Amino acid sequence: MFRSIKEILPRSLKRAKIQNKIQAGLALAKFRQIVEDNFGAETKSKFKPLYLKDGFLVIACLEDNLVRKIKKREKEIINKINEQINSDLVKKLKFLN
Protein backbone atom coordinates (compact mmCIF):
# COMPACT_ATOMS: atom_id res chain seq x y z
CA MET A 1 0.00 0.00 0.00
CA PHE A 2 1.24 3.48 -0.86
CA ARG A 3 1.64 6.24 1.73
CA SER A 4 1.34 9.92 1.04
CA ILE A 5 4.37 12.19 1.09
CA LYS A 6 2.71 14.10 3.95
CA GLU A 7 3.02 10.96 6.08
CA ILE A 8 6.47 9.90 4.99
CA LEU A 9 8.36 13.21 4.91
CA PRO A 10 8.15 14.26 8.60
CA ARG A 11 9.25 10.82 9.79
CA SER A 12 12.08 10.68 7.28
CA LEU A 13 13.31 14.12 8.32
CA LYS A 14 13.29 13.12 11.98
CA ARG A 15 15.18 9.93 11.22
CA ALA A 16 17.75 11.84 9.20
CA LYS A 17 18.00 14.39 12.06
CA ILE A 18 17.61 17.37 9.77
CA GLN A 19 14.15 18.53 10.80
CA ASN A 20 15.57 20.98 13.37
CA LYS A 21 17.99 22.39 10.79
CA ILE A 22 15.15 22.96 8.36
CA GLN A 23 13.04 24.63 11.06
CA ALA A 24 16.01 26.78 12.09
CA GLY A 25 16.40 27.99 8.50
CA LEU A 26 12.68 28.73 8.36
CA ALA A 27 12.92 30.64 11.66
CA LEU A 28 15.64 32.89 10.19
CA ALA A 29 13.54 33.60 7.11
CA LYS A 30 10.40 34.25 9.19
CA PHE A 31 12.29 36.65 11.47
CA ARG A 32 13.46 38.65 8.45
CA GLN A 33 9.93 38.76 7.03
CA ILE A 34 8.31 39.74 10.34
CA VAL A 35 10.80 42.56 11.00
CA GLU A 36 10.46 43.94 7.48
CA ASP A 37 6.66 43.76 7.68
CA ASN A 38 6.55 45.49 11.08
CA PHE A 39 9.38 48.01 10.81
CA GLY A 40 9.54 48.72 7.08
CA ALA A 41 11.39 47.43 4.04
CA GLU A 42 14.14 50.03 4.57
CA THR A 43 15.33 47.99 7.59
CA LYS A 44 16.32 45.11 5.29
CA SER A 45 19.90 46.30 4.91
CA LYS A 46 20.32 47.05 8.62
CA PHE A 47 20.02 43.56 10.12
CA LYS A 48 20.72 39.95 9.32
CA PRO A 49 19.55 36.87 11.21
CA LEU A 50 22.68 34.70 11.49
CA TYR A 51 21.83 31.41 13.18
CA LEU A 52 19.69 29.63 15.76
CA LYS A 53 21.45 27.78 18.57
CA ASP A 54 20.17 26.51 21.92
CA GLY A 55 16.97 28.52 21.55
CA PHE A 56 18.77 31.80 20.78
CA LEU A 57 18.12 33.44 17.43
CA VAL A 58 21.29 35.46 16.85
CA ILE A 59 20.96 38.63 14.80
CA ALA A 60 23.55 41.09 13.52
CA CYS A 61 22.17 44.62 13.56
CA LEU A 62 23.77 47.90 12.51
CA GLU A 63 21.37 50.27 14.28
CA ASP A 64 20.87 50.50 18.04
CA ASN A 65 17.51 52.15 17.44
CA LEU A 66 16.27 49.15 15.46
CA VAL A 67 17.55 46.77 18.17
CA ARG A 68 15.53 48.69 20.78
CA LYS A 69 12.39 48.55 18.62
CA ILE A 70 12.74 44.82 18.06
CA LYS A 71 13.47 44.14 21.75
CA LYS A 72 10.28 45.99 22.73
CA ARG A 73 8.30 43.46 20.69
CA GLU A 74 10.57 40.46 21.28
CA LYS A 75 7.93 38.15 22.79
CA GLU A 76 5.45 38.96 20.04
CA ILE A 77 8.05 38.32 17.33
CA ILE A 78 9.16 35.04 18.92
CA ASN A 79 5.56 33.87 19.21
CA LYS A 80 4.92 34.70 15.54
CA ILE A 81 8.03 32.84 14.41
CA ASN A 82 7.28 29.74 16.46
CA GLU A 83 3.66 29.75 15.34
CA GLN A 84 4.63 30.00 11.67
CA ILE A 85 7.25 27.23 11.85
CA ASN A 86 4.97 25.09 14.02
CA SER A 87 7.61 24.65 16.71
CA ASP A 88 8.99 26.28 19.84
CA LEU A 89 12.64 26.38 18.77
CA VAL A 90 13.08 30.14 19.29
CA LYS A 91 13.24 31.12 22.96
CA LYS A 92 15.14 34.40 22.90
CA LEU A 93 16.66 36.95 20.53
CA LYS A 94 20.34 37.84 20.85
CA PHE A 95 21.83 40.84 19.07
CA LEU A 96 25.36 41.45 17.83
CA ASN A 97 25.96 45.11 17.07
C-alpha positions as CSV (number, residue, x, y, z in Angstrom):
1,M,0.0,0.0,0.0
2,F,1.2,3.5,-0.9
3,R,1.6,6.2,1.7
4,S,1.3,9.9,1.0
5,I,4.4,12.2,1.1
6,K,2.7,14.1,4.0
7,E,3.0,11.0,6.1
8,I,6.5,9.9,5.0
9,L,8.4,13.2,4.9
10,P,8.1,14.3,8.6
11,R,9.2,10.8,9.8
12,S,12.1,10.7,7.3
13,L,13.3,14.1,8.3
14,K,13.3,13.1,12.0
15,R,15.2,9.9,11.2
16,A,17.8,11.8,9.2
17,K,18.0,14.4,12.1
18,I,17.6,17.4,9.8
19,Q,14.2,18.5,10.8
20,N,15.6,21.0,13.4
21,K,18.0,22.4,10.8
22,I,15.2,23.0,8.4
23,Q,13.0,24.6,11.1
24,A,16.0,26.8,12.1
25,G,16.4,28.0,8.5
26,L,12.7,28.7,8.4
27,A,12.9,30.6,11.7
28,L,15.6,32.9,10.2
29,A,13.5,33.6,7.1
30,K,10.4,34.3,9.2
31,F,12.3,36.7,11.5
32,R,13.5,38.6,8.5
33,Q,9.9,38.8,7.0
34,I,8.3,39.7,10.3
35,V,10.8,42.6,11.0
36,E,10.5,43.9,7.5
37,D,6.7,43.8,7.7
38,N,6.6,45.5,11.1
39,F,9.4,48.0,10.8
40,G,9.5,48.7,7.1
41,A,11.4,47.4,4.0
42,E,14.1,50.0,4.6
43,T,15.3,48.0,7.6
44,K,16.3,45.1,5.3
45,S,19.9,46.3,4.9
46,K,20.3,47.0,8.6
47,F,20.0,43.6,10.1
48,K,20.7,39.9,9.3
49,P,19.6,36.9,11.2
50,L,22.7,34.7,11.5
51,Y,21.8,31.4,13.2
52,L,19.7,29.6,15.8
53,K,21.4,27.8,18.6
54,D,20.2,26.5,21.9
55,G,17.0,28.5,21.5
56,F,18.8,31.8,20.8
57,L,18.1,33.4,17.4
58,V,21.3,35.5,16.9
59,I,21.0,38.6,14.8
60,A,23.6,41.1,13.5
61,C,22.2,44.6,13.6
62,L,23.8,47.9,12.5
63,E,21.4,50.3,14.3
64,D,20.9,50.5,18.0
65,N,17.5,52.1,17.4
66,L,16.3,49.1,15.5
67,V,17.6,46.8,18.2
68,R,15.5,48.7,20.8
69,K,12.4,48.6,18.6
70,I,12.7,44.8,18.1
71,K,13.5,44.1,21.7
72,K,10.3,46.0,22.7
73,R,8.3,43.5,20.7
74,E,10.6,40.5,21.3
75,K,7.9,38.1,22.8
76,E,5.4,39.0,20.0
77,I,8.0,38.3,17.3
78,I,9.2,35.0,18.9
79,N,5.6,33.9,19.2
80,K,4.9,34.7,15.5
81,I,8.0,32.8,14.4
82,N,7.3,29.7,16.5
83,E,3.7,29.8,15.3
84,Q,4.6,30.0,11.7
85,I,7.2,27.2,11.8
86,N,5.0,25.1,14.0
87,S,7.6,24.6,16.7
88,D,9.0,26.3,19.8
89,L,12.6,26.4,18.8
90,V,13.1,30.1,19.3
91,K,13.2,31.1,23.0
92,K,15.1,34.4,22.9
93,L,16.7,37.0,20.5
94,K,20.3,37.8,20.9
95,F,21.8,40.8,19.1
96,L,25.4,41.4,17.8
97,N,26.0,45.1,17.1
